[in-house]
C-alpha cells in the first residue's frame, strides 16, 4: 500500500497581495451559552414557583426576605439566561451580564443565610446559628465559583472569538 500524496486546496494569491488566513470560531461559547440558558431557565422557573411559599407563621421581616430573595433569584436567573444567549452569539458582553447575574444570586444567598441564621439562633442557640451561617457562606462561595466558571471559561479558552 502506497502513502497518498498530500493535496493542497484553495487559490494561490497573486504576487504582491497579502494572504489572510481565517480561523473557525471555537464552539466553547456556544456550549457554555447553552449551559447558561438551561440553568437560567430552570432557575427562573423555580424562582417563580418560590413566590408561592407558605409564609404562615413567619414574622413580617421573614416574609419580606422570602419575597425579596425570590425576586432577586428570578432577576438573577433571567439575567443568566440572557448572558447565555449573548454567549451563543459570541458577544463578550455575555460574560459581564453573567457576572452580574452571579453577583445578584450570591447576594440573595447571603441575605437568606443571614436571616435563617438569626432565626436559628432564636430557636436553637448560637452554636446552631454559627453552623447554619458557616455552611450557608460555604454554599454561597461554591455557588459563586461554579457559576462564574460557566461564564468565564469561553473568555479564557479563546477570548479572541468573542466580539
N, CA, C and O of each residue as an XYZ file, in Angstrom:
652
protein
N       0.840     -1.153      0.000
C       0.000      0.000      0.000
C       0.897      1.232      0.000
O       1.782      1.359      0.847
N       0.678      2.112     -0.920
C       1.476      3.325     -1.096
C       0.845      4.487     -0.328
O      -0.377      4.638     -0.349
N       1.663      5.324      0.361
C       1.090      6.518      1.004
C       0.600      7.498     -0.044
O       1.213      7.654     -1.100
N      -0.498      8.149      0.252
C      -1.054      9.108     -0.689
C      -0.306     10.424     -0.584
O       0.181     10.807      0.480
N      -0.231     11.100     -1.710
C       0.425     12.406     -1.728
C      -0.477     13.435     -1.057
O      -1.703     13.370     -1.149
N       0.159     14.379     -0.385
C      -0.590     15.463      0.251
C      -1.183     16.353     -0.824
O      -0.547     16.616     -1.844
N      -2.394     16.813     -0.597
C      -3.055     17.683     -1.551
C      -3.340     19.020     -0.902
O      -3.669     19.086      0.283
N      -3.216     20.062     -1.660
C      -3.500     21.405     -1.176
C      -4.656     21.953     -1.998
O      -4.660     21.868     -3.226
N      -5.630     22.515     -1.302
C      -6.790     23.038     -1.999
C      -6.862     24.539     -1.761
O      -6.328     25.032     -0.767
N      -7.493     25.249     -2.632
C      -7.654     26.686     -2.486
C      -7.068     27.405     -3.686
O      -6.774     26.798     -4.716
N      -6.903     28.711     -3.532
C      -6.370     29.516     -4.621
C      -5.047     30.124     -4.200
O      -4.811     30.401     -3.024
N      -4.225     30.315     -5.152
C      -2.937     30.946     -4.903
C      -3.111     32.452     -5.077
O      -3.683     32.915     -6.064
N      -2.603     33.214     -4.090
C      -2.707     34.667     -4.171
C      -1.705     35.195     -5.195
O      -0.560     34.744     -5.238
N      -2.135     36.148     -6.017
C      -1.202     36.741     -6.970
C      -0.047     37.429     -6.227
O      -0.189     37.836     -5.074
N       1.050     37.544     -6.884
C       2.245     38.148     -6.283
C       1.938     39.567     -5.804
O       1.286     40.344     -6.501
N       2.416     39.887     -4.615
C       2.261     41.232     -4.074
C       1.004     41.431     -3.255
O       0.837     42.492     -2.653
N       0.108     40.450     -3.205
C      -1.104     40.591     -2.402
C      -0.941     39.838     -1.087
O      -0.272     38.807     -1.013
N      -1.565     40.377     -0.069
C      -1.463     39.782      1.254
C      -2.439     38.617      1.377
O      -3.568     38.696      0.894
N      -2.007     37.541      2.020
C      -2.843     36.369      2.250
C      -3.408     36.455      3.658
O      -2.666     36.653      4.620
N      -4.713     36.307      3.777
C      -5.383     36.334      5.072
C      -5.893     34.934      5.361
O      -6.612     34.343      4.556
N      -5.514     34.412      6.518
C      -5.944     33.074      6.914
C      -7.021     33.238      7.977
O      -6.788     33.863      9.012
N      -8.187     32.682      7.725
C      -9.312     32.771      8.656
C      -9.376     31.492      9.482
O      -9.255     30.387      8.952
N      -9.566     31.656     10.779
C      -9.688     30.517     11.668
C     -11.149     30.386     12.086
O     -11.819     31.385     12.345
N     -11.636     29.156     12.148
C     -13.009     28.927     12.596
C     -13.141     29.317     14.060
O     -12.202     29.175     14.843
N     -14.326     29.813     14.419
C     -14.572     30.182     15.812
C     -14.717     28.926     16.660
O     -15.193     27.891     16.196
N     -14.296     29.044     17.908
C     -14.393     27.948     18.860
C     -15.855     27.676     19.182
O     -16.683     28.586     19.151
N     -16.167     26.441     19.486
C     -17.525     26.077     19.867
C     -17.790     26.271     21.352
O     -18.917     26.087     21.812
N     -16.749     26.646     22.114
C     -16.880     26.814     23.564
C     -17.955     27.796     23.987
O     -18.766     27.465     24.852
N     -17.996     29.009     23.405
C     -19.048     29.943     23.820
C     -20.463     29.412     23.585
O     -21.366     29.681     24.376
N     -20.654     28.665     22.510
C     -21.982     28.097     22.252
C     -22.347     27.056     23.308
O     -23.472     27.035     23.809
N     -21.385     26.190     23.641
C     -21.647     25.136     24.627
C     -21.957     25.743     25.993
O     -22.942     25.378     26.635
N     -21.105     26.674     26.431
C     -21.334     27.279     27.737
C     -22.544     28.214     27.714
O     -23.179     28.426     28.747
N     -22.865     28.769     26.560
C     -24.088     29.556     26.423
C     -25.317     28.686     26.613
O     -26.275     29.092     27.272
N     -25.295     27.494     26.039
C     -26.421     26.563     26.196
C     -26.561     26.146     27.656
O     -27.676     26.064     28.173
N     -25.436     25.880     28.325
C     -25.481     25.514     29.744
C     -26.074     26.669     30.557
O     -26.907     26.445     31.436
N     -25.650     27.894     30.268
C     -26.173     29.063     30.989
C     -27.665     29.243     30.715
O     -28.418     29.609     31.617
N     -28.099     28.989     29.482
C     -29.524     29.098     29.148
C     -30.334     28.060     29.925
O     -31.387     28.379     30.477
N     -29.849     26.832     29.969
C     -30.563     25.782     30.703
C     -30.647     26.108     32.200
O     -31.719     26.025     32.799
N     -29.509     26.477     32.794
C     -29.509     26.793     34.222
C     -30.342     28.032     34.529
O     -31.058     28.073     35.529
N     -30.247     29.039     33.666
C     -31.038     30.250     33.861
C     -32.523     29.981     33.724
O     -33.322     30.509     34.497
N     -32.904     29.170     32.751
C     -34.312     28.829     32.558
C     -34.877     28.046     33.732
O     -35.975     28.335     34.209
N     -34.118     27.047     34.201
C     -34.574     26.278     35.357
C     -34.647     27.159     36.606
O     -35.599     27.064     37.381
N     -33.653     28.006     36.796
C     -33.663     28.918     37.934
C     -34.836     29.872     37.885
O     -35.433     30.183     38.915
N     -35.169     30.338     36.692
C     -36.313     31.237     36.537
C     -37.608     30.532     36.920
O     -38.435     31.090     37.642
N     -37.782     29.313     36.438
C     -38.996     28.548     36.747
C     -39.108     28.310     38.251
O     -40.164     28.542     38.840
N     -38.017     27.847     38.876
C     -38.058     27.575     40.309
C     -38.182     28.867     41.122
O     -38.791     28.872     42.191
N     -37.611     29.950     40.619
C     -37.751     31.237     41.305
C     -39.182     31.734     41.302
O     -39.668     32.257     42.304
N     -39.859     31.570     40.168
C     -41.272     31.973     40.093
C     -42.112     31.080     41.004
O     -43.055     31.549     41.641
N     -41.769     29.805     41.065
C     -42.510     28.892     41.935
C     -42.325     29.250     43.409
O     -43.207     28.974     44.222
N     -41.193     29.858     43.765
C     -40.942     30.181     45.174
C     -41.817     31.329     45.671
O     -41.890     31.564     46.878
N     -42.483     32.048     44.765
C     -43.413     33.085     45.205
C     -44.637     32.471     45.884
O     -45.369     33.172     46.583
N     -44.866     31.186     45.691
C     -45.990     30.504     46.326
C     -45.620     29.880     47.660
O     -46.376     29.058     48.178
N     -44.485     30.244     48.230
C     -44.040     29.689     49.505
C     -45.038     30.008     50.607
O     -45.529     31.132     50.716
N     -45.326     29.011     51.414
C     -46.243     29.206     52.535
C     -45.511     29.996     53.618
O     -44.568     29.491     54.226
N     -45.941     31.225     53.859
C     -45.275     32.091     54.839
C     -46.104     32.245     56.108
O     -45.885     33.174     56.885
N     -47.052     31.339     56.321
C     -47.878     31.409     57.518
C     -47.009     31.128     58.742
O     -46.283     30.135     58.790
N     -47.096     31.993     59.701
C     -46.307     31.830     60.914
C     -44.973     32.559     60.864
O     -44.269     32.622     61.872
N     -44.608     33.116     59.701
C     -43.368     33.886     59.597
C     -43.622     35.289     60.140
O     -44.748     35.786     60.108
N     -42.568     35.914     60.634
C     -42.666     37.313     61.020
C     -42.673     38.190     59.785
O     -42.409     37.722     58.678
N     -42.980     39.473     59.981
C     -43.035     40.399     58.846
C     -41.699     40.473     58.106
O     -41.669     40.515     56.877
N     -40.608     40.487     58.848
C     -39.277     40.561     58.225
C     -38.993     39.312     57.411
O     -38.471     39.396     56.299
N     -39.334     38.156     57.961
C     -39.088     36.902     57.257
C     -39.887     36.822     55.965
O     -39.374     36.352     54.950
N     -41.129     37.274     55.991
C     -41.964     37.270     54.780
C     -41.350     38.192     53.730
O     -41.279     37.850     52.550
N     -40.905     39.370     54.180
C     -40.280     40.310     53.249
C     -39.017     39.705     52.630
O     -38.772     39.863     51.434
N     -38.223     39.017     53.442
C     -36.985     38.406     52.944
C     -37.293     37.291     51.958
O     -36.599     37.147     50.951
N     -38.323     36.499     52.234
C     -38.701     35.417     51.310
C     -39.030     35.995     49.940
O     -38.561     35.484     48.923
N     -39.826     37.045     49.907
C     -40.215     37.623     48.614
C     -39.078     38.412     47.969
O     -38.949     38.426     46.745
N     -38.262     39.063     48.780
C     -37.114     39.795     48.236
C     -36.122     38.845     47.586
O     -35.661     39.093     46.471
N     -35.788     37.754     48.277
C     -34.832     36.804     47.705
C     -35.435     36.057     46.518
O     -34.716     35.697     45.586
N     -36.752     35.818     46.542
C     -37.399     35.188     45.386
C     -37.309     36.111     44.171
O     -37.014     35.661     43.064
N     -37.563     37.395     44.382
C     -37.449     38.365     43.278
C     -36.009     38.447     42.776
O     -35.772     38.497     41.570
N     -35.044     38.461     43.705
C     -33.636     38.522     43.303
C     -33.235     37.265     42.520
O     -32.474     37.353     41.556
N     -33.741     36.106     42.928
C     -33.425     34.864     42.222
C     -34.018     34.846     40.816
O     -33.375     34.380     39.876
N     -35.234     35.349     40.671
C     -35.861     35.418     39.344
C     -35.062     36.371     38.453
O     -34.796     36.066     37.291
N     -34.682     37.529     39.004
C     -33.904     38.502     38.218
C     -32.542     37.934     37.841
O     -32.090     38.098     36.708
N     -31.897     37.274     38.778
C     -30.588     36.680     38.517
C     -30.677     35.588     37.448
O     -29.844     35.528     36.543
N     -31.680     34.737     37.557
C     -31.838     33.653     36.583
C     -32.155     34.193     35.191
O     -31.647     33.683     34.192
N     -32.996     35.226     35.128
C     -33.291     35.842     33.835
C     -32.058     36.466     33.216
O     -31.851     36.367     32.006
N     -31.238     37.106     34.032
C     -30.005     37.707     33.545
C     -29.007     36.634     33.112
O     -28.284     36.818     32.133
N     -28.962     35.511     33.841
C     -28.081     34.395     33.477
C     -28.519     33.796     32.141
O     -27.686     33.461     31.299
N     -29.831     33.664     31.957
C     -30.387     33.179     30.691
C     -29.971     34.106     29.543
O     -29.534     33.648     28.488
N     -30.114     35.418     29.769
C     -29.755     36.402     28.745
C     -28.257     36.351     28.441
O     -27.857     36.487     27.285
N     -27.437     36.159     29.457
C     -25.992     36.074     29.214
C     -25.663     34.839     28.381
O     -24.751     34.873     27.555
N     -26.401     33.747     28.593
C     -26.214     32.554     27.765
C     -26.555     32.815     26.306
O     -25.858     32.344     25.407
N     -27.629     33.569     26.068
C     -27.977     33.936     24.689
C     -26.875     34.766     24.048
O     -26.528     34.556     22.885
N     -26.323     35.713     24.809
C     -25.237     36.542     24.275
C     -23.987     35.714     24.000
O     -23.306     35.937     22.999
N     -23.679     34.763     24.875
C     -22.511     33.914     24.644
C     -22.692     33.068     23.387
O     -21.739     32.844     22.641
N     -23.916     32.600     23.156
C     -24.151     31.808     21.944
C     -23.933     32.632     20.677
O     -23.614     32.089     19.619
N     -24.110     33.955     20.797
C     -23.891     34.849     19.659
C     -22.470     35.407     19.650
O     -22.169     36.344     18.911
N     -21.595     34.822     20.479
C     -20.181     35.232     20.574
C     -20.024     36.691     20.996
O     -19.139     37.388     20.498
N     -20.871     37.154     21.905
C     -20.785     38.526     22.412
C     -20.049     38.525     23.747
O     -20.404     37.786     24.665
N     -19.023     39.361     23.841
C     -18.239     39.461     25.069
C     -19.096     40.014     26.218
O     -18.836     39.710     27.382
N     -20.099     40.809     25.902
C     -20.946     41.377     26.947
C     -21.703     40.291     27.718
O     -22.143     40.531     28.842
N     -21.858     39.106     27.131
C     -22.492     37.995     27.832
C     -21.733     37.600     29.085
O     -22.337     37.183     30.073
N     -20.408     37.727     29.052
C     -19.593     37.411     30.224
C     -19.919     38.387     31.351
O     -20.075     37.977     32.501
N     -20.022     39.671     31.027
C     -20.259     40.679     32.060
C     -21.677     40.603     32.604
O     -21.888     40.796     33.802
N     -22.653     40.326     31.743
C     -24.014     40.123     32.235
C     -24.068     38.888     33.138
O     -24.779     38.876     34.144
N     -23.319     37.862     32.774
C     -23.256     36.654     33.597
C     -22.674     36.922     34.970
O     -23.173     36.410     35.971
N     -21.613     37.730     35.022
C     -21.038     38.080     36.326
C     -22.032     38.881     37.162
O     -22.092     38.713     38.380
N     -22.810     39.747     36.522
C     -23.851     40.479     37.245
C     -24.888     39.531     37.817
O     -25.326     39.695     38.956
N     -25.284     38.538     37.028
C     -26.260     37.548     37.496
C     -25.711     36.758     38.674
O     -26.428     36.504     39.642
N     -24.454     36.370     38.600
C     -23.830     35.628     39.698
C     -23.766     36.499     40.956
O     -24.011     36.012     42.059
N     -23.442     37.769     40.795
C     -23.394     38.677     41.939
C     -24.741     38.814     42.625
O     -24.819     38.807     43.854
N     -25.805     38.941     41.834
C     -27.154     39.044     42.406
C     -27.520     37.747     43.129
O     -28.089     37.784     44.220
N     -27.197     36.604     42.528
C     -27.524     35.315     43.143
C     -26.779     35.119     44.458
O     -27.357     34.645     45.436
N     -25.506     35.479     44.487
C     -24.729     35.322     45.716
C     -25.241     36.271     46.798
O     -25.329     35.885     47.963
N     -25.577     37.499     46.431
C     -26.136     38.441     47.398
C     -27.449     37.912     47.972
O     -27.686     38.018     49.176
N     -28.290     37.351     47.135
C     -29.549     36.763     47.585
C     -29.292     35.619     48.563
O     -29.972     35.507     49.583
N     -28.319     34.777     48.255
C     -27.990     33.653     49.131
C     -27.471     34.140     50.478
O     -27.845     33.605     51.522
N     -26.614     35.149     50.454
C     -26.057     35.683     51.705
C     -27.163     36.290     52.570
O     -27.195     36.063     53.779
N     -28.061     37.055     51.965
C     -29.179     37.640     52.727
C     -30.024     36.537     53.347
O     -30.380     36.600     54.524
N     -30.338     35.537     52.555
C     -31.149     34.430     53.032
C     -30.458     33.696     54.180
O     -31.098     33.366     55.178
N     -29.168     33.442     54.046
C     -28.418     32.718     55.075
C     -28.378     33.521     56.375
O     -28.543     32.958     57.457
N     -28.160     34.818     56.275
C     -28.079     35.634     57.487
C     -29.417     35.670     58.230
O     -29.443     35.605     59.459
N     -30.518     35.772     57.500
C     -31.833     35.774     58.142
C     -32.144     34.407     58.756
O     -32.656     34.326     59.872
N     -31.835     33.341     58.027
C     -32.081     31.994     58.558
C     -31.207     31.748     59.788
O     -31.659     31.140     60.758
N     -29.964     32.216     59.751
C     -29.081     32.045     60.908
C     -29.612     32.811     62.115
O     -29.539     32.317     63.241
N     -30.144     34.006     61.895
C     -30.708     34.790     63.003
C     -31.924     34.086     63.607
O     -32.084     34.049     64.827
N     -32.770     33.535     62.753
C     -33.939     32.805     63.244
C     -33.521     31.515     63.941
O     -34.137     31.121     64.932
N     -32.479     30.851     63.435
C     -31.978     29.625     64.052
C     -31.427     29.909     65.443
O     -31.589     29.104     66.361
N     -30.778     31.056     65.591
C     -30.219     31.417     66.904
C     -31.327     31.570     67.941
O     -31.159     31.182     69.097
N     -32.459     32.136     67.528
C     -33.579     32.315     68.464
C     -34.115     30.974     68.971
O     -34.503     30.850     70.132
N     -34.130     29.978     68.090
C     -34.732     28.695     68.434
C     -33.721     27.718     69.036
O     -34.003     27.080     70.051
N     -32.525     27.596     68.403
C     -31.582     26.546     68.788
C     -30.316     27.039     69.480
O     -29.563     26.235     70.028
N     -30.075     28.328     69.465
C     -28.896     28.849     70.146
C     -27.794     29.270     69.184
O     -27.902     29.119     67.967
N     -26.718     29.809     69.784
C     -25.627     30.378     68.980
C     -24.852     29.342     68.184
O     -24.462     29.606     67.047
N     -24.622     28.171     68.758
C     -23.831     27.157     68.058
C     -24.507     26.706     66.765
O     -23.862     26.588     65.723
N     -25.798     26.457     66.845
C     -26.531     26.035     65.652
C     -26.566     27.151     64.616
O     -26.444     26.898     63.417
N     -26.733     28.394     65.083
C     -26.758     29.524     64.155
C     -25.402     29.695     63.472
O     -25.335     30.000     62.281
N     -24.333     29.499     64.227
C     -22.994     29.586     63.635
C     -22.767     28.511     62.579
O     -22.161     28.766     61.538
N     -23.262     27.302     62.862
C     -23.145     26.222     61.885
C     -23.933     26.546     60.620
O     -23.428     26.377     59.510
N     -25.166     27.011     60.787
C     -26.007     27.355     59.631
C     -25.371     28.476     58.815
O     -25.334     28.413     57.586
N     -24.873     29.497     59.501
C     -24.249     30.619     58.800
C     -22.979     30.177     58.079
O     -22.756     30.561     56.931
N     -22.153     29.381     58.735
C     -20.919     28.903     58.101
C     -21.193     28.037     56.888
O     -20.574     28.206     55.837
N     -22.128     27.103     57.040
C     -22.485     26.232     55.925
C     -23.073     27.036     54.773
O     -22.777     26.774     53.607
N     -23.904     28.013     55.105
C     -24.516     28.859     54.064
C     -23.490     29.690     53.323
O     -23.599     29.860     52.109
N     -22.497     30.210     54.025
C     -21.457     31.010     53.365
C     -20.573     30.137     52.482
O     -20.136     30.569     51.415
N     -20.308     28.908     52.926
C     -19.552     27.975     52.072
C     -20.349     27.689     50.806
O     -19.792     27.654     49.709
N     -21.667     27.483     50.964
C     -22.526     27.262     49.802
C     -22.505     28.465     48.857
O     -22.441     28.295     47.639
N     -22.558     29.674     49.409
C     -22.522     30.888     48.581
C     -21.199     30.982     47.826
O     -21.173     31.400     46.668
N     -20.107     30.596     48.473
C     -18.801     30.612     47.805
C     -18.728     29.604     46.672
O     -18.220     29.911     45.594
N     -19.235     28.400     46.913
C     -19.244     27.370     45.860
C     -20.129     27.807     44.708
O     -19.780     27.614     43.544
N     -21.276     28.396     45.030
C     -22.190     28.908     44.006
C     -21.494     29.963     43.149
O     -21.604     29.944     41.923
N     -20.784     30.873     43.791
C     -20.095     31.946     43.061
C     -19.024     31.380     42.137
O     -18.913     31.804     40.986
N     -18.242     30.436     42.623
C     -17.148     29.875     41.815
C     -17.695     29.077     40.644
O     -17.247     29.262     39.512
N     -18.652     28.194     40.892
C     -19.165     27.329     39.816
C     -19.877     28.137     38.728
O     -19.637     27.928     37.539
N     -20.738     29.045     39.131
C     -21.465     29.840     38.142
C     -20.519     30.781     37.389
O     -20.688     31.008     36.191
N     -19.540     31.318     38.087
C     -18.574     32.196     37.419
C     -17.746     31.430     36.403
O     -17.407     31.969     35.350
N     -17.418     30.188     36.700
C     -16.620     29.397     35.754
C     -17.406     29.107     34.476
O     -16.835     29.094     33.385
N     -18.708     28.875     34.606
C     -19.523     28.653     33.405
C     -19.463     29.887     32.511
O     -19.443     29.772     31.286
N     -19.435     31.044     33.116
C     -19.458     32.288     32.357
C     -18.078     32.654     31.820
O     -17.970     33.130     30.690
N     -17.023     32.441     32.603
C     -15.701     32.939     32.217
C     -14.923     31.962     31.334
O     -13.992     32.382     30.646
N     -15.270     30.684     31.332
C     -14.500     29.723     30.534
C     -14.446     30.054     29.039
O     -13.385     29.891     28.437
N     -15.529     30.508     28.415
C     -15.389     30.886     26.999
C     -14.385     32.010     26.778
O     -13.710     32.045     25.749
N     -14.281     32.919     27.729
C     -13.325     34.012     27.631
C     -11.903     33.519     27.829
O     -10.978     33.998     27.174
N     -11.725     32.556     28.738
C     -10.398     32.012     28.997
C      -9.936     31.106     27.849
O      -8.778     31.156     27.435
N     -10.861     30.276     27.341
C     -10.499     29.294     26.309
C     -10.002     29.991     25.037
O      -8.931     29.666     24.524
N     -10.766     30.927     24.547
C     -10.363     31.645     23.349
C     -11.130     32.953     23.304
O     -12.149     33.069     22.624
N     -10.630     33.929     24.033
C     -11.301     35.216     24.135
C     -11.357     35.980     22.836
O     -12.180     36.883     22.685
N     -10.485     35.632     21.881
C     -10.469     36.341     20.606
C     -11.719     36.051     19.785
O     -12.063     36.812     18.880
N     -12.399     34.951     20.100
C     -13.616     34.620     19.350
C     -14.793     35.511     19.737
O     -15.739     35.656     18.963
N     -14.744     36.105     20.921
C     -15.872     36.912     21.393
C     -15.744     38.338     20.856
O     -14.667     38.933     20.878
N     -16.866     38.868     20.375
C     -16.880     40.227     19.827
C     -17.149     41.239     20.913
O     -17.198     42.438     20.641
